[in-house]
Amino acid sequence: MIILNRKFDMKKIIVPIFAAITLSLTAQYAVNESYKNNNKAESIKETPRTSAFEPGEWLKFRVHYGFLNASYATLHVKNNMVDSIPVYHVVGKGKTTGFASIFFKVDDTYESYFDKEDGKPYRFVRKLYEGGYTKDVEINFDHKKEVAVLNDKKNNKKLNFTLQDSVQDLISAFYYLRNNYEFEDLVLGEALELKVLYDDDGIYRFKLKYLGKEILKTKFGKVECLKFQPLVQSGRVFKEQESLALWVSNDSNKIPIRIKAELTVGAISADLDGYNGLKHQFKIIMD
């Protein structure tokens, strides 16, 4: 069975999918920033935006590899404090389940602490267990000094990165963007780039293209979505550069609904499987 092939590690499937879930909205921020730069008068007259989420929000995604229910990923928003500053604390978890977990166990935890006012990250934690492979990384952001310090606890090393523009961590990017883009600012067919500090590889550019609106059939009913296409590296995991597609709810919640990827061998998909504590009504199209 393909999933047992060690050269085709489960972590190379789970991690890109989990990353895609949390980065599914990064393009909208780039669009909004471009829009503001080209319309300076409008940017001065910004009006307060309604938050897309609140503490208590919980999202669950089910990941399928072929006919297998390969894993689950969850995102949970909580309240917390960092150096006496009130922050949102989001905990993301990804785990293999059922038959897949017998042969390749994945138990990953991602955490982000970010400002309630401007969304800037203060701390990012990444703890992985993937078939015996482990990782324990913490990134602390000092926005006054414009530096981020990555502490690789497993290998006992630290790296410094200079912060540039609106650099986010993998998790905070998702929530920051949900509060800072407008649907009408999206440009059909435009490829966009974002800066994210995720690991010891440093700040990277994430490209994603807006493809328009689609109505999807889900376990909850029909949902109108915005469709995006991240540009990924082809050959190693994904079949082609444009092998990954994702859909985001076209409502005030702005949550991922579905992700599909064509891999070098087979295909994988992730669907919203459960939710709780949404701040706004989840819009379902009634027949």
Helices and strands as residue ranges (DSSP letters): G 2-4, H 11-22, H 26-38, H 40-44, E 58-65, E 68-82, E 85-96, H 98-103, E 107-115, E 121-130, E 133-142, E 147-152, E 157-162, H 170-178, G 183-185, E 191-199, E 202-218, E 221-230, E 244-249, E 256-262, E 267-276
